[in-house]
């Protein structure tokens, strides 16, 4: 099993089961948080946030 191995999982001779996560969305959200932090007034920094993302189990031949 791999984590976010959707591209590699399909290319192998025996296709690999993977837990697919929205890596692009996770990166975009992280970048927005960092930019907001850097652009905010030092006296009023943004508070910490918890952001959840859904993942999907993609079963292939290795299950």
N, CA, C and O atoms as a Tripos MOL2 file, in Angstrom:
@<TRIPOS>MOLECULE
protein
  252   251    63     0     0
PROTEIN
NO_CHARGES

@<TRIPOS>ATOM
      1 N           0.8480   -1.1760    0.0000 N.3       1 UNK1
      2 CA          0.0000    0.0000    0.0000 C.3       1 UNK1
      3 C           0.8880    1.2310    0.0000 C.2       1 UNK1
      4 O           1.9590    1.2330    0.6060 O.2       1 UNK1
      5 N           0.4450    2.2650   -0.6730 N.am      2 UNK2
      6 CA          1.1950    3.5200   -0.6730 C.3       2 UNK2
      7 C           0.2720    4.6650   -0.2920 C.2       2 UNK2
      8 O          -0.9500    4.5260   -0.3280 O.2       2 UNK2
      9 N           0.8550    5.7840    0.0680 N.am      3 UNK3
     10 CA          0.0930    6.9690    0.4190 C.3       3 UNK3
     11 C           0.2580    7.9570   -0.7300 C.2       3 UNK3
     12 O           1.3850    8.3070   -1.0790 O.2       3 UNK3
     13 N          -0.8150    8.4020   -1.3090 N.am      4 UNK4
     14 CA         -0.8540    9.2800   -2.4810 C.3       4 UNK4
     15 C          -0.0780    8.6890   -3.6510 C.2       4 UNK4
     16 O           0.5500    9.4300   -4.4080 O.2       4 UNK4
     17 N          -0.1090    7.3800   -3.8110 N.am      5 UNK5
     18 CA          0.6330    6.7230   -4.8880 C.3       5 UNK5
     19 C          -0.2070    6.4830   -6.1230 C.2       5 UNK5
     20 O          -0.0050    5.4850   -6.8150 O.2       5 UNK5
     21 N          -1.1420    7.3670   -6.4200 N.am      6 UNK6
     22 CA         -2.0600    7.1180   -7.5210 C.3       6 UNK6
     23 C          -1.3620    6.9820   -8.8640 C.2       6 UNK6
     24 O          -1.7760    6.1500   -9.6710 O.2       6 UNK6
     25 N          -0.3360    7.7520   -9.1370 N.am      7 UNK7
     26 CA          0.3650    7.6370  -10.4240 C.3       7 UNK7
     27 C           1.2170    6.3790  -10.4690 C.2       7 UNK7
     28 O           1.1670    5.6220  -11.4380 O.2       7 UNK7
     29 N           1.9880    6.1610   -9.4320 N.am      8 UNK8
     30 CA          2.8570    4.9950   -9.3920 C.3       8 UNK8
     31 C           2.0340    3.7160   -9.2920 C.2       8 UNK8
     32 O           2.3640    2.7100   -9.9210 O.2       8 UNK8
     33 N           0.9800    3.7540   -8.5160 N.am      9 UNK9
     34 CA          0.1510    2.5710   -8.2990 C.3       9 UNK9
     35 C          -0.4170    1.9780   -9.5780 C.2       9 UNK9
     36 O          -0.5980    0.7640   -9.6670 O.2       9 UNK9
     37 N          -0.6960    2.8060  -10.5560 N.am     10 UNK10
     38 CA         -1.2520    2.3110  -11.8190 C.3      10 UNK10
     39 C          -0.1850    1.8450  -12.7860 C.2      10 UNK10
     40 O          -0.4960    1.0910  -13.7080 O.2      10 UNK10
     41 N           1.0700    2.2660  -12.6140 N.am     11 UNK11
     42 CA          2.1200    1.9380  -13.5670 C.3      11 UNK11
     43 C           2.8230    0.6140  -13.2720 C.2      11 UNK11
     44 O           3.4940    0.0670  -14.1470 O.2      11 UNK11
     45 N           2.6810    0.1030  -12.0800 N.am     12 UNK12
     46 CA          3.3660   -1.1300  -11.7070 C.3      12 UNK12
     47 C           2.7090   -2.3320  -12.3670 C.2      12 UNK12
     48 O           1.5320   -2.2930  -12.7240 O.2      12 UNK12
     49 N           3.4830   -3.4030  -12.5260 N.am     13 UNK13
     50 CA          2.9400   -4.6270  -13.1210 C.3      13 UNK13
     51 C           1.7630   -5.1390  -12.3060 C.2      13 UNK13
     52 O           0.7240   -5.5010  -12.8570 O.2      13 UNK13
     53 N           1.9330   -5.1660  -10.9970 N.am     14 UNK14
     54 CA          0.8320   -5.4830  -10.0860 C.3      14 UNK14
     55 C           0.4110   -4.1480   -9.4990 C.2      14 UNK14
     56 O           1.1510   -3.5430   -8.7230 O.2      14 UNK14
     57 N          -0.7790   -3.6870   -9.8700 N.am     15 UNK15
     58 CA         -1.2010   -2.3620   -9.4330 C.3      15 UNK15
     59 C          -1.3350   -2.3130   -7.9160 C.2      15 UNK15
     60 O          -1.8380   -3.2510   -7.2980 O.2      15 UNK15
     61 N          -0.8850   -1.2190   -7.3270 N.am     16 UNK16
     62 CA         -0.7680   -1.0830   -5.8870 C.3      16 UNK16
     63 C          -1.9510   -0.3250   -5.2810 C.2      16 UNK16
     64 O          -2.3660    0.7120   -5.8000 O.2      16 UNK16
     65 N          -2.4810   -0.8450   -4.1950 N.am     17 UNK17
     66 CA         -3.5210   -0.1620   -3.4310 C.3      17 UNK17
     67 C          -2.9180    1.0980   -2.8300 C.2      17 UNK17
     68 O          -1.7730    1.0930   -2.3770 O.2      17 UNK17
     69 N          -3.6910    2.1710   -2.8280 N.am     18 UNK18
     70 CA         -3.1580    3.4060   -2.2600 C.3      18 UNK18
     71 C          -4.2400    4.1690   -1.5080 C.2      18 UNK18
     72 O          -5.4330    4.0340   -1.7800 O.2      18 UNK18
     73 N          -3.7900    4.9620   -0.5680 N.am     19 UNK19
     74 CA         -4.6530    5.8770    0.1510 C.3      19 UNK19
     75 C          -4.4040    7.2230   -0.5040 C.2      19 UNK19
     76 O          -3.3470    7.8220   -0.3050 O.2      19 UNK19
     77 N          -5.3600    7.7050   -1.2800 N.am     20 UNK20
     78 CA         -5.1560    8.9330   -2.0330 C.3      20 UNK20
     79 C          -5.6640   10.1310   -1.2530 C.2      20 UNK20
     80 O          -6.7880   10.1490   -0.7520 O.2      20 UNK20
     81 N          -4.8040   11.1240   -1.1670 N.am     21 UNK21
     82 CA         -5.1220   12.3510   -0.4460 C.3      21 UNK21
     83 C          -5.0450   13.5090   -1.4320 C.2      21 UNK21
     84 O          -4.3000   13.4310   -2.4090 O.2      21 UNK21
     85 N          -5.7950   14.5780   -1.2000 N.am     22 UNK22
     86 CA         -5.7940   15.7150   -2.1230 C.3      22 UNK22
     87 C          -4.5400   16.5740   -1.9440 C.2      22 UNK22
     88 O          -4.6030   17.6610   -1.3700 O.2      22 UNK22
     89 N          -3.4130   16.0840   -2.4340 N.am     23 UNK23
     90 CA         -2.1290   16.7470   -2.2110 C.3      23 UNK23
     91 C          -2.1200   18.1800   -2.7460 C.2      23 UNK23
     92 O          -1.5770   19.0710   -2.0930 O.2      23 UNK23
     93 N          -2.7060   18.4180   -3.9120 N.am     24 UNK24
     94 CA         -2.7300   19.7660   -4.4820 C.3      24 UNK24
     95 C          -3.5090   20.7100   -3.5750 C.2      24 UNK24
     96 O          -3.0540   21.8170   -3.2890 O.2      24 UNK24
     97 N          -4.6730   20.2760   -3.1260 N.am     25 UNK25
     98 CA         -5.4970   21.1080   -2.2350 C.3      25 UNK25
     99 C          -4.7820   21.3690   -0.9100 C.2      25 UNK25
    100 O          -4.8720   22.4670   -0.3610 O.2      25 UNK25
    101 N          -4.0790   20.3720   -0.4020 N.am     26 UNK26
    102 CA         -3.3420   20.5270    0.8460 C.3      26 UNK26
    103 C          -2.2170   21.5530    0.6820 C.2      26 UNK26
    104 O          -1.9980   22.3890    1.5580 O.2      26 UNK26
    105 N          -1.5170   21.4820   -0.4340 N.am     27 UNK27
    106 CA         -0.4500   22.4440   -0.7050 C.3      27 UNK27
    107 C          -0.9730   23.8510   -0.8850 C.2      27 UNK27
    108 O          -0.3770   24.8100   -0.3950 O.2      27 UNK27
    109 N          -2.0990   23.9800   -1.5950 N.am     28 UNK28
    110 CA         -2.7060   25.3020   -1.8080 C.3      28 UNK28
    111 C          -3.1390   25.9260   -0.4900 C.2      28 UNK28
    112 O          -2.8880   27.1060   -0.2440 O.2      28 UNK28
    113 N          -3.7880   25.1370    0.3570 N.am     29 UNK29
    114 CA         -4.2360   25.6400    1.6590 C.3      29 UNK29
    115 C          -3.0380   26.0520    2.5130 C.2      29 UNK29
    116 O          -3.0770   27.0780    3.1920 O.2      29 UNK29
    117 N          -1.9850   25.2560    2.4760 N.am     30 UNK30
    118 CA         -0.7750   25.5870    3.2500 C.3      30 UNK30
    119 C          -0.1620   26.8880    2.7720 C.2      30 UNK30
    120 O           0.2340   27.7290    3.5780 O.2      30 UNK30
    121 N          -0.0830   27.0540    1.4580 N.am     31 UNK31
    122 CA          0.4890   28.2850    0.9020 C.3      31 UNK31
    123 C          -0.3430   29.4980    1.2980 C.2      31 UNK31
    124 O           0.2120   30.5400    1.6460 O.2      31 UNK31
    125 N          -1.6830   29.3750    1.2480 N.am     32 UNK32
    126 CA         -2.5520   30.4970    1.6380 C.3      32 UNK32
    127 C          -2.3390   30.8630    3.1070 C.2      32 UNK32
    128 O          -2.2830   32.0430    3.4530 O.2      32 UNK32
    129 N          -2.2210   29.8520    3.9660 N.am     33 UNK33
    130 CA         -2.0000   30.1260    5.3930 C.3      33 UNK33
    131 C          -0.6730   30.8430    5.6250 C.2      33 UNK33
    132 O          -0.5980   31.7780    6.4220 O.2      33 UNK33
    133 N           0.3600   30.4060    4.9350 N.am     34 UNK34
    134 CA          1.6790   31.0350    5.0870 C.3      34 UNK34
    135 C           1.6550   32.4680    4.5760 C.2      34 UNK34
    136 O           2.1880   33.3710    5.2210 O.2      34 UNK34
    137 N           1.0340   32.6770    3.4120 N.am     35 UNK35
    138 CA          0.9500   34.0370    2.8600 C.3      35 UNK35
    139 C           0.1650   34.9490    3.7990 C.2      35 UNK35
    140 O           0.5820   36.0790    4.0550 O.2      35 UNK35
    141 N          -0.9630   34.4700    4.3130 N.am     36 UNK36
    142 CA         -1.7510   35.2750    5.2640 C.3      36 UNK36
    143 C          -0.9370   35.6130    6.5020 C.2      36 UNK36
    144 O          -1.0110   36.7310    7.0130 O.2      36 UNK36
    145 N          -0.1690   34.6590    6.9790 N.am     37 UNK37
    146 CA          0.6680   34.8860    8.1620 C.3      37 UNK37
    147 C           1.7180   35.9590    7.8780 C.2      37 UNK37
    148 O           1.9150   36.8730    8.6780 O.2      37 UNK37
    149 N           2.3940   35.8380    6.7270 N.am     38 UNK38
    150 CA          3.4620   36.7780    6.3930 C.3      38 UNK38
    151 C           2.9440   38.1830    6.0980 C.2      38 UNK38
    152 O           3.6330   39.1680    6.3640 O.2      38 UNK38
    153 N           1.7370   38.2790    5.5530 N.am     39 UNK39
    154 CA          1.1790   39.5770    5.1940 C.3      39 UNK39
    155 C           0.4090   40.2400    6.3330 C.2      39 UNK39
    156 O           0.0200   41.4020    6.2080 O.2      39 UNK39
    157 N           0.1840   39.5470    7.4210 N.am     40 UNK40
    158 CA         -0.6030   40.1170    8.5150 C.3      40 UNK40
    159 C           0.2250   41.0920    9.3450 C.2      40 UNK40
    160 O           1.4550   41.0420    9.3650 O.2      40 UNK40
    161 N          -0.4790   41.9620   10.0140 N.am     41 UNK41
    162 CA          0.1530   42.9240   10.9170 C.3      41 UNK41
    163 C           0.8000   42.1430   12.0670 C.2      41 UNK41
    164 O           0.1490   41.2910   12.6710 O.2      41 UNK41
    165 N           2.0630   42.4200   12.3750 N.am     42 UNK42
    166 CA          2.7390   41.6790   13.4470 C.3      42 UNK42
    167 C           2.0110   41.7340   14.7940 C.2      42 UNK42
    168 O           2.1680   40.8330   15.6190 O.2      42 UNK42
    169 N           1.2270   42.7720   15.0180 N.am     43 UNK43
    170 CA          0.4860   42.8910   16.2790 C.3      43 UNK43
    171 C          -0.7500   41.9980   16.3010 C.2      43 UNK43
    172 O          -1.2570   41.6680   17.3730 O.2      43 UNK43
    173 N          -1.2380   41.6040   15.1250 N.am     44 UNK44
    174 CA         -2.4770   40.8310   15.0180 C.3      44 UNK44
    175 C          -2.2680   39.5920   14.1440 C.2      44 UNK44
    176 O          -2.9060   39.4500   13.1010 O.2      44 UNK44
    177 N          -1.3940   38.7180   14.5640 N.am     45 UNK45
    178 CA         -1.1180   37.5010   13.8020 C.3      45 UNK45
    179 C          -2.3350   36.5830   13.7950 C.2      45 UNK45
    180 O          -3.0490   36.4970   14.7940 O.2      45 UNK45
    181 N          -2.5800   35.8940   12.6750 N.am     46 UNK46
    182 CA         -3.7210   34.9510   12.6140 C.3      46 UNK46
    183 C          -3.5640   33.8360   13.6410 C.2      46 UNK46
    184 O          -2.4470   33.4310   13.9660 O.2      46 UNK46
    185 N          -4.6800   33.3500   14.1440 N.am     47 UNK47
    186 CA         -4.6350   32.2570   15.1120 C.3      47 UNK47
    187 C          -4.3820   30.9300   14.3860 C.2      47 UNK47
    188 O          -4.5530   30.8280   13.1710 O.2      47 UNK47
    189 N          -3.9760   29.9310   15.1480 N.am     48 UNK48
    190 CA         -3.7450   28.6070   14.5760 C.3      48 UNK48
    191 C          -5.0600   28.0310   14.0870 C.2      48 UNK48
    192 O          -6.1150   28.3050   14.6580 O.2      48 UNK48
    193 N          -4.9990   27.2290   13.0240 N.am     49 UNK49
    194 CA         -6.2050   26.6310   12.4580 C.3      49 UNK49
    195 C          -5.9770   25.1520   12.1920 C.2      49 UNK49
    196 O          -4.8590   24.7130   11.9220 O.2      49 UNK49
    197 N          -7.0450   24.4120   12.2730 N.am     50 UNK50
    198 CA         -7.0270   22.9920   11.9180 C.3      50 UNK50
    199 C          -7.8700   22.8520   10.6590 C.2      50 UNK50
    200 O          -9.0380   23.2390   10.6420 O.2      50 UNK50
    201 N          -7.2770   22.2960    9.6010 N.am     51 UNK51
    202 CA         -7.9950   22.1100    8.3410 C.3      51 UNK51
    203 C          -8.0070   20.6210    8.0300 C.2      51 UNK51
    204 O          -6.9540   19.9840    8.0120 O.2      51 UNK51
    205 N          -9.1740   20.0660    7.7880 N.am     52 UNK52
    206 CA         -9.3060   18.6430    7.4850 C.3      52 UNK52
    207 C          -9.4920   18.4030    6.0010 C.2      52 UNK52
    208 O         -10.1240   19.2000    5.3070 O.2      52 UNK52
    209 N          -8.9440   17.3070    5.5190 N.am     53 UNK53
    210 CA         -9.0830   16.9020    4.1220 C.3      53 UNK53
    211 C          -9.5450   15.4500    4.0840 C.2      53 UNK53
    212 O          -9.1670   14.6470    4.9380 O.2      53 UNK53
    213 N         -10.3430   15.1280    3.1130 N.am     54 UNK54
    214 CA        -10.8160   13.7530    2.9530 C.3      54 UNK54
    215 C          -9.8110   12.9380    2.1470 C.2      54 UNK54
    216 O          -9.1290   13.4590    1.2650 O.2      54 UNK54
    217 N          -9.7340   11.6670    2.4630 N.am     55 UNK55
    218 CA         -8.8790   10.7560    1.6990 C.3      55 UNK55
    219 C          -9.7340    9.5750    1.2370 C.2      55 UNK55
    220 O         -10.8160    9.3230    1.7670 O.2      55 UNK55
    221 N          -9.2250    8.8700    0.2490 N.am     56 UNK56
    222 CA         -9.9590    7.7570   -0.3430 C.3      56 UNK56
    223 C          -9.0440    6.5540   -0.4760 C.2      56 UNK56
    224 O          -7.9120    6.6760   -0.9440 O.2      56 UNK56
    225 N          -9.5340    5.3900   -0.0660 N.am     57 UNK57
    226 CA         -8.7920    4.1490   -0.2640 C.3      57 UNK57
    227 C          -9.1250    3.6250   -1.6580 C.2      57 UNK57
    228 O         -10.2850    3.3620   -1.9760 O.2      57 UNK57
    229 N          -8.0880    3.4790   -2.4860 N.am     58 UNK58
    230 CA         -8.2620    2.9520   -3.8400 C.3      58 UNK58
    231 C          -7.6930    1.5380   -3.8490 C.2      58 UNK58
    232 O          -6.4770    1.3510   -3.8300 O.2      58 UNK58
    233 N          -8.5640    0.5610   -3.8770 N.am     59 UNK59
    234 CA         -8.1400   -0.8390   -3.8420 C.3      59 UNK59
    235 C          -7.7620   -1.3040   -5.2370 C.2      59 UNK59
    236 O          -8.5130   -1.1310   -6.1970 O.2      59 UNK59
    237 N          -6.5870   -1.8950   -5.3260 N.am     60 UNK60
    238 CA         -6.1110   -2.4530   -6.5860 C.3      60 UNK60
    239 C          -5.6930   -3.9000   -6.3350 C.2      60 UNK60
    240 O          -6.1730   -4.5260   -5.3900 O.2      60 UNK60
    241 N          -4.8260   -4.4220   -7.1520 N.am     61 UNK61
    242 CA         -4.4780   -5.8500   -7.0740 C.3      61 UNK61
    243 C          -3.7630   -6.2610   -5.7980 C.2      61 UNK61
    244 O          -3.7680   -7.4460   -5.4660 O.2      61 UNK61
    245 N          -3.1580   -5.3520   -5.0760 N.am     62 UNK62
    246 CA         -2.4010   -5.7330   -3.8760 C.3      62 UNK62
    247 C          -3.2800   -5.9050   -2.6480 C.2      62 UNK62
    248 O          -2.7570   -6.1630   -1.5640 O.2      62 UNK62
    249 N          -4.5910   -5.7740   -2.7750 N.am     63 UNK63
    250 CA         -5.4490   -5.9650   -1.5930 C.3      63 UNK63
    251 C          -5.9100   -7.3910   -1.4830 C.2      63 UNK63
    252 O          -6.6380   -7.7340   -0.5510 O.2      63 UNK63
@<TRIPOS>BOND
     1     1     2 1
     2     2     3 1
     3     3     4 2
     4     3     5 am
     5     5     6 1
     6     6     7 1
     7     7     8 2
     8     7     9 am
     9     9    10 1
    10    10    11 1
    11    11    12 2
    12    11    13 am
    13    13    14 1
    14    14    15 1
    15    15    16 2
    16    15    17 am
    17    17    18 1
    18    18    19 1
    19    19    20 2
    20    19    21 am
    21    21    22 1
    22    22    23 1
    23    23    24 2
    24    23    25 am
    25    25    26 1
    26    26    27 1
    27    27    28 2
    28    27    29 am
    29    29    30 1
    30    30    31 1
    31    31    32 2
    32    31    33 am
    33    33    34 1
    34    34    35 1
    35    35    36 2
    36    35    37 am
    37    37    38 1
    38    38    39 1
    39    39    40 2
    40    39    41 am
    41    41    42 1
    42    42    43 1
    43    43    44 2
    44    43    45 am
    45    45    46 1
    46    46    47 1
    47    47    48 2
    48    47    49 am
    49    49    50 1
    50    50    51 1
    51    51    52 2
    52    51    53 am
    53    53    54 1
    54    54    55 1
    55    55    56 2
    56    55    57 am
    57    57    58 1
    58    58    59 1
    59    59    60 2
    60    59    61 am
    61    61    62 1
    62    62    63 1
    63    63    64 2
    64    63    65 am
    65    65    66 1
    66    66    67 1
    67    67    68 2
    68    67    69 am
    69    69    70 1
    70    70    71 1
    71    71    72 2
    72    71    73 am
    73    73    74 1
    74    74    75 1
    75    75    76 2
    76    75    77 am
    77    77    78 1
    78    78    79 1
    79    79    80 2
    80    79    81 am
    81    81    82 1
    82    82    83 1
    83    83    84 2
    84    83    85 am
    85    85    86 1
    86    86    87 1
    87    87    88 2
    88    87    89 am
    89    89    90 1
    90    90    91 1
    91    91    92 2
    92    91    93 am
    93    93    94 1
    94    94    95 1
    95    95    96 2
    96    95    97 am
    97    97    98 1
    98    98    99 1
    99    99   100 2
   100    99   101 am
   101   101   102 1
   102   102   103 1
   103   103   104 2
   104   103   105 am
   105   105   106 1
   106   106   107 1
   107   107   108 2
   108   107   109 am
   109   109   110 1
   110   110   111 1
   111   111   112 2
   112   111   113 am
   113   113   114 1
   114   114   115 1
   115   115   116 2
   116   115   117 am
   117   117   118 1
   118   118   119 1
   119   119   120 2
   120   119   121 am
   121   121   122 1
   122   122   123 1
   123   123   124 2
   124   123   125 am
   125   125   126 1
   126   126   127 1
   127   127   128 2
   128   127   129 am
   129   129   130 1
   130   130   131 1
   131   131   132 2
   132   131   133 am
   133   133   134 1
   134   134   135 1
   135   135   136 2
   136   135   137 am
   137   137   138 1
   138   138   139 1
   139   139   140 2
   140   139   141 am
   141   141   142 1
   142   142   143 1
   143   143   144 2
   144   143   145 am
   145   145   146 1
   146   146   147 1
   147   147   148 2
   148   147   149 am
   149   149   150 1
   150   150   151 1
   151   151   152 2
   152   151   153 am
   153   153   154 1
   154   154   155 1
   155   155   156 2
   156   155   157 am
   157   157   158 1
   158   158   159 1
   159   159   160 2
   160   159   161 am
   161   161   162 1
   162   162   163 1
   163   163   164 2
   164   163   165 am
   165   165   166 1
   166   166   167 1
   167   167   168 2
   168   167   169 am
   169   169   170 1
   170   170   171 1
   171   171   172 2
   172   171   173 am
   173   173   174 1
   174   174   175 1
   175   175   176 2
   176   175   177 am
   177   177   178 1
   178   178   179 1
   179   179   180 2
   180   179   181 am
   181   181   182 1
   182   182   183 1
   183   183   184 2
   184   183   185 am
   185   185   186 1
   186   186   187 1
   187   187   188 2
   188   187   189 am
   189   189   190 1
   190   190   191 1
   191   191   192 2
   192   191   193 am
   193   193   194 1
   194   194   195 1
   195   195   196 2
   196   195   197 am
   197   197   198 1
   198   198   199 1
   199   199   200 2
   200   199   201 am
   201   201   202 1
   202   202   203 1
   203   203   204 2
   204   203   205 am
   205   205   206 1
   206   206   207 1
   207   207   208 2
   208   207   209 am
   209   209   210 1
   210   210   211 1
   211   211   212 2
   212   211   213 am
   213   213   214 1
   214   214   215 1
   215   215   216 2
   216   215   217 am
   217   217   218 1
   218   218   219 1
   219   219   220 2
   220   219   221 am
   221   221   222 1
   222   222   223 1
   223   223   224 2
   224   223   225 am
   225   225   226 1
   226   226   227 1
   227   227   228 2
   228   227   229 am
   229   229   230 1
   230   230   231 1
   231   231   232 2
   232   231   233 am
   233   233   234 1
   234   234   235 1
   235   235   236 2
   236   235   237 am
   237   237   238 1
   238   238   239 1
   239   239   240 2
   240   239   241 am
   241   241   242 1
   242   242   243 1
   243   243   244 2
   244   243   245 am
   245   245   246 1
   246   246   247 1
   247   247   248 2
   248   247   249 am
   249   249   250 1
   250   250   251 1
   251   251   252 2
@<TRIPOS>SUBSTRUCTURE
     1 UNK1         2 RESIDUE 1 A UNK
     2 UNK2         6 RESIDUE 1 A UNK
     3 UNK3        10 RESIDUE 1 A UNK
     4 UNK4        14 RESIDUE 1 A UNK
     5 UNK5        18 RESIDUE 1 A UNK
     6 UNK6        22 RESIDUE 1 A UNK
     7 UNK7        26 RESIDUE 1 A UNK
     8 UNK8        30 RESIDUE 1 A UNK
     9 UNK9        34 RESIDUE 1 A UNK
    10 UNK10       38 RESIDUE 1 A UNK
    11 UNK11       42 RESIDUE 1 A UNK
    12 UNK12       46 RESIDUE 1 A UNK
    13 UNK13       50 RESIDUE 1 A UNK
    14 UNK14       54 RESIDUE 1 A UNK
    15 UNK15       58 RESIDUE 1 A UNK
    16 UNK16       62 RESIDUE 1 A UNK
    17 UNK17       66 RESIDUE 1 A UNK
    18 UNK18       70 RESIDUE 1 A UNK
    19 UNK19       74 RESIDUE 1 A UNK
    20 UNK20       78 RESIDUE 1 A UNK
    21 UNK21       82 RESIDUE 1 A UNK
    22 UNK22       86 RESIDUE 1 A UNK
    23 UNK23       90 RESIDUE 1 A UNK
    24 UNK24       94 RESIDUE 1 A UNK
    25 UNK25       98 RESIDUE 1 A UNK
    26 UNK26      102 RESIDUE 1 A UNK
    27 UNK27      106 RESIDUE 1 A UNK
    28 UNK28      110 RESIDUE 1 A UNK
    29 UNK29      114 RESIDUE 1 A UNK
    30 UNK30      118 RESIDUE 1 A UNK
    31 UNK31      122 RESIDUE 1 A UNK
    32 UNK32      126 RESIDUE 1 A UNK
    33 UNK33      130 RESIDUE 1 A UNK
    34 UNK34      134 RESIDUE 1 A UNK
    35 UNK35      138 RESIDUE 1 A UNK
    36 UNK36      142 RESIDUE 1 A UNK
    37 UNK37      146 RESIDUE 1 A UNK
    38 UNK38      150 RESIDUE 1 A UNK
    39 UNK39      154 RESIDUE 1 A UNK
    40 UNK40      158 RESIDUE 1 A UNK
    41 UNK41      162 RESIDUE 1 A UNK
    42 UNK42      166 RESIDUE 1 A UNK
    43 UNK43      170 RESIDUE 1 A UNK
    44 UNK44      174 RESIDUE 1 A UNK
    45 UNK45      178 RESIDUE 1 A UNK
    46 UNK46      182 RESIDUE 1 A UNK
    47 UNK47      186 RESIDUE 1 A UNK
    48 UNK48      190 RESIDUE 1 A UNK
    49 UNK49      194 RESIDUE 1 A UNK
    50 UNK50      198 RESIDUE 1 A UNK
    51 UNK51      202 RESIDUE 1 A UNK
    52 UNK52      206 RESIDUE 1 A UNK
    53 UNK53      210 RESIDUE 1 A UNK
    54 UNK54      214 RESIDUE 1 A UNK
    55 UNK55      218 RESIDUE 1 A UNK
    56 UNK56      222 RESIDUE 1 A UNK
    57 UNK57      226 RESIDUE 1 A UNK
    58 UNK58      230 RESIDUE 1 A UNK
    59 UNK59      234 RESIDUE 1 A UNK
    60 UNK60      238 RESIDUE 1 A UNK
    61 UNK61      242 RESIDUE 1 A UNK
    62 UNK62      246 RESIDUE 1 A UNK
    63 UNK63      250 RESIDUE 1 A UNK
